[in-house]
Amino acid sequence: MRKKLRVAAYALCVRDGQLLLARSPAPGGGFEWVLPGGGMEHGEDPYDTVVREVEEETGYLAEPTALLGIDSSRRVLPARFGRGVDHHGVRLVYEARVTGGELRFEADGSTDMAAWHPVAAVSELTCVSMVGKGLAMWRERPAAGRIGAVRK
């Protein structure tokens, strides 16, 4: 079985009670909302990753202001061509503030639009689990950077 490690960095931007999210195609059709962010390039600092990804996915310039926490997951992905993949994902979640730029949609990327949503209404959206985890980190500010049960 192949082993794969993926490290990613995400931004949690809250402004005037609204959370900035990007929309991504969901497996099997439809769409789901995600935190702006994504995978690190080899040799890239996670801080730089989150700045780059926010601009790519939303058009905004962002400044990370705090590291909220780290989420780690491990799962075995089904075999393709005879070998499965033991996938380990490590996701850093930063609190960030918008410092410039204008909201725009990503062209030819992993997302197709970005929008602000009231934090109180996020639970009504179709979101990846990382959105709930990020909001829990933002609310709880865990000293060790880890959260327990997740809620949207």
Secondary structure as UniProt FT lines:
FT   STRAND          2..12
FT   STRAND          14..15
FT   TURN            16..17
FT   STRAND          18..25
FT   TURN            27..28
FT   STRAND          31..34
FT   STRAND          37..39
FT   TURN            42..43
FT   HELIX           46..58
FT   STRAND          60..80
FT   TURN            81..82
FT   STRAND          83..101
FT   STRAND          113..118
FT   HELIX           119..124
FT   HELIX           129..140
FT   TURN            143..144
//
